[in-house]
Amino acid sequence: MISAAAIVSFIVFVCVFGGALVGISLSALIPQQHLDGESKDVVRGGMAVVATMVALVLGLLIASAKGFFDTQTNELTQMSADVVLVDRMLAHYGPGSAPARAILKAQVVKVLSDMWSRSPSQTPVNPGTERAEPLYDSVEGLAPKTDDQRTAKAQALEVLVEMGRLRWLMYAQRSTHVPNALIGALAIWLVLVSLTSGLFTRPNATVIASFFLSALAVASAMWLILEMYAPYSGWIRVSDAALRAALAQLGT
């Protein structure tokens, strides 16, 4: 299934490259007095402002998308560390915690299976449908007999609450996206720049190839931005290495 990022980037590519071709076609219809040096300087000066604005917005969007992607990566790393920490606390508690440790391991395996499906269209897992109460209830049901066990139980419950908060936060953040109005405005600005560039250009293979590659570069940038805002369902995904490393430590 084709992702939304691919569709949007393709539309941007068609608009930008098509705008350049339209500009080249219109250049033959414009009166010669409108194509003199002074007219070209005025138009190119105005479009330089638009091009600068486009470059700034694209740069900010890429930085924002990268920041969002890094935040998701850091939160997953934190959750992976908390998983190992809970398991160590339960191991310190003693043999009575074996059922809780088994539930913890099973939940990590399920999260890995659900969140890193091979299908790019996989819907992010809602923590509300993958309830963590069995694990919490299992730990809460422990009957400590020593101060060490009471401490281990209390600390494990505290970390479990933090893990739940973090997982809900990660799920809520997945609704973050680039506003459609901003994408539309960027596309219009890019079309204006490419169209005016085509107006003052004589068509040849080199010019067409240049416009094609420029449109491809801009569309690729848009694809990267949108993909990084889908870190668990797109082609550019958060690595599952941290959680798999944590899984390898469970039950040891």
Long-range contacts (C-beta under 8 A, 24 or more apart in sequence): 1-119, 1-120, 1-121, 3-120, 3-121, 3-227, 3-230, 3-234, 3-235, 4-226, 5-222, 5-223, 5-226, 5-227, 5-230, 5-234, 6-223, 8-183, 8-222, 8-223, 8-226, 9-219, 9-220, 9-222, 9-223, 9-226, 10-219, 11-187, 12-183, 12-186, 12-187, 12-190, 12-215, 12-218, 12-219, 12-222, 13-215, 13-216, 13-218, 13-219, 15-187, 15-190, 15-191, 16-187, 16-190, 16-191, 16-194, 16-214, 16-215, 16-218, 16-219, 17-194, 17-211, 17-212, 17-215, 17-216, 18-191, 19-190, 19-191, 19-192, 19-194, 19-195, 19-198, 20-194, 20-195, 20-197, 20-198, 20-211, 20-214, 20-215, 21-198, 21-208, 21-211, 22-195, 22-198, 23-194, 23-195, 23-196, 23-197, 23-198, 23-199, 23-201, 24-198, 24-199, 24-201, 24-203, 24-207, 25-198, 26-195, 26-198, 26-199, 27-198, 27-199, 27-200, 27-201, 27-202, 30-199, 35-200, 40-200, 43-196, 43-199, 43-200, 44-196, 44-200, 47-192, 47-193, 47-196, 47-197, 50-189, 50-192, 50-193, 51-193, 53-189, 54-186, 54-189, 54-190, 54-193, 57-182, 57-186, 58-186, 58-218, 58-221, 58-225, 61-178, 61-182, 61-225, 62-221, 62-224, 62-225, 65-178, 65-224, 65-225, 65-226, 65-228, 65-229, 66-228, 68-173, 68-176, 68-228, 68-229, 68-231, 69-228, 69-229, 69-231, 69-236, 69-238, 71-173, 72-170, 72-173, 72-231, 72-232, 72-238, 73-231, 73-238, 73-239, 75-166, 75-169, 75-170, 76-170, 76-238, 76-242, 76-243, 77-242, 78-166, 79-163, 79-166, 79-167, 79-170, 79-243, 80-242, 80-243, 80-245, 80-246, 81-242, 81-246, 82-159, 82-162, 82-163, 82-166, 83-108, 83-163, 83-243, 83-246, 83-247, 83-250, 84-246, 84-249, 84-250, 85-159, 86-156, 86-159, 86-160, 86-163, 87-249, 87-250, 87-251, 89-152, 89-155, 89-156, 89-159, 90-139, 90-152, 90-156, 92-148, 92-152, 93-142, 93-144, 93-149, 93-152, 93-153, 93-156, 94-149, 96-142, 96-143, 97-139, 97-142, 99-138, 100-135, 100-138, 100-139, 100-142, 101-250, 101-251, 102-251, 103-134, 103-135, 103-138, 104-135, 104-250, 105-247, 105-250, 105-251, 107-132, 107-135, 108-243, 108-246, 108-247, 108-250, 109-247, 111-243, 112-240, 112-243, 112-244, 112-247, 115-232, 115-240, 116-232, 116-237, 116-240, 120-233, 120-234, 120-235, 121-233, 122-232, 122-233, 123-233, 124-171, 124-174, 124-232, 124-233, 125-171, 126-171, 127-164, 127-167, 127-168, 127-171, 132-160, 132-163, 132-164, 132-167, 135-160, 136-160, 136-164, 174-230, 174-231, 174-232, 176-229, 177-226, 177-229, 178-225, 178-226, 178-229, 183-222, 186-222, 190-218
